[in-house]
Amino acid sequence: MRIVLLSFFILILFAVAFIFASQNNQVVELNYLIALAKLTVAQMVSLFTAIGFLLGLLVALLWKFVSALGGKKTLSQDMKVS
């Protein structure tokens, strides 16, 4: 049931994204540090959403990795530090 609800939610998000993309076809210029790109508003929103998602995923994975390494202390090691 959880997979069905998640799939339905993702389908709704794709439908909203498709409607947004079809309504926003204005071209804007995006100045990078070394380049210039002409993208539509929908492409820019998609690009920055993907970059934000990937950065958030990277931070979450690093957080989990660091907490997994830090959680391996034993009681005797904690007592020696204190």
N, C-alpha and C positions, 0 to 999 in steps of 0.2 A: 504494500500500500504506500510505503514511503517513497519508493521509486516512481510510482505512478504520479504522486503529488509533485515530486521534484521535476519530473518530465513535463508535467502540465505547466508548472511555474516557468520553466525554461522556455517552453513553447510560447507562453504569453510574452515573455521578455523579448524573444525574437520577433514576434508580431509587432510589438511596440517599436522596436528598433527599425523594422522595415518601414513602418508608417513614418517614423521620424526621418529616415533617410530619403524617402520619396518626396517629402515636403520641403526639405532643406537642400537645395541644389546650388546655392550661392557659392561662388568660388572666392576663397580668401588666400592671401599670401602668408606663409609661415616662414619666418626668418630663423634658421638654425644658426649655430655659431659659425659654420663654414659654408652653409648652403642656403638656398631659397627654394621653397616648394609651394606649388599652387594646389590646394586641396579644397574639396567642398567641406561645408560645415559638418556634414554627417561623417565624412572620413576623418576629420579632426577629432570629433567626439569619440569615434571608434578607436582611433589611435591612442588618445590619451586615456581612455577607459582601459584598454588592453595594457598599456604601460603601468597604470595604477594597480591593476589586478596582479600583474607579474611582480611588481615591487612589494605589494602586500603579501603575496604568496612567499616570496623570498624572505621577508622579515619573519613571517610566521614559521617557516621551516628552520631558519637560523635560531629563533627563540626556542623552538622545540629541541633542536640539537644541543644548544647550550644548557637548557634545563635538564636534558637527559644526561649530559656529562657531569653537571653539578649535583645531580641527585644520587650519585653513586657513593657518596661519603658514608662511612660507617660511624657508629656512635663513638668508637675509640678515637677516630680521626677528629671528630668534632670536639672531643674533650681535650685533645692535645693542643688544638688551636686556641681554645679558651684559656 
